[in-house]
Amino acid sequence: MFDLDLLFQKSELIPVIIQDAGTLQVLMLGFTNREALELTLQTKTAWFWSRSRQKLWNKGESSGNFLHVLEVKTDCDTDTLLYLCRPDGPTCHTGAVSCFFREIEI
């Protein structure tokens, strides 16, 4: 069993990259704390800590577009998570499939 304490040694909040398990498209980036991660592992739906509202939220609780978590991975530094998910619908609050749809010219 993975020691969750390793994830929160540097910070109480860590980033979570959400990726579609089927297409591998990056859907969003959120932040989790220990409680949100534990809820994610228990419910198998993605929970986050909202930095703007300062509270826990379950993605899809108001829209119905839940993110069903199939796999959880950590990076080599154990300070970022990757959730491979099956989304119920669009992930972005704008209705877009992914939150990453605005391109910046280079």
HULINQUI-V454988 format. One record per residue. SS is DSSP state (h for helix, s for strand, l for the rest). D_FIRST is the distance of its C-alpha to the first C-alpha in Angstrom with 1 decimal. Layout:
SS,D_FIRST / SS,D_FIRST
//
This chain:
l,0.0 / l,3.8 / l,6.5 / h,9.0 / h,11.7 / h,12.0 / h,13.4 / h,16.1 / l,17.5 / l,20.5 / l,21.3 / l,20.7 / l,21.2 / s,19.7 / s,21.1 / s,19.8 / s,21.5 / s,22.1 / s,23.1 / s,24.6 / l,22.5 / l,25.9 / l,28.1 / l,25.7 / l,28.1 / s,26.8 / s,27.4 / s,26.8 / s,25.2 / s,24.0 / s,22.3 / s,19.4 / l,18.6 / h,15.7 / h,17.4 / h,18.1 / h,14.6 / h,13.5 / h,16.5 / h,15.8 / h,12.5 / h,14.4 / h,17.7 / l,16.8 / s,19.7 / l,19.9 / s,20.5 / s,21.9 / s,23.7 / s,27.3 / l,28.9 / l,32.4 / l,32.1 / l,29.7 / s,27.7 / s,24.7 / s,25.6 / s,24.3 / l,25.7 / l,28.2 / l,29.0 / l,32.6 / l,33.2 / l,31.3 / l,29.7 / l,26.1 / s,23.4 / s,21.1 / s,17.7 / s,16.7 / s,14.2 / s,12.7 / s,12.8 / s,13.3 / l,16.3 / l,16.7 / l,17.5 / l,14.5 / l,17.2 / s,17.8 / s,16.0 / s,17.3 / s,17.3 / s,18.8 / s,20.9 / s,23.7 / s,26.3 / l,28.7 / l,31.5 / l,32.4 / l,29.8 / l,32.3 / l,34.3 / l,37.4 / l,36.9 / l,35.9 / l,33.1 / l,31.5 / l,32.0 / l,32.9 / l,36.5 / l,38.8 / l,39.8 / l,41.1 / l,43.7 / l,43.3
//
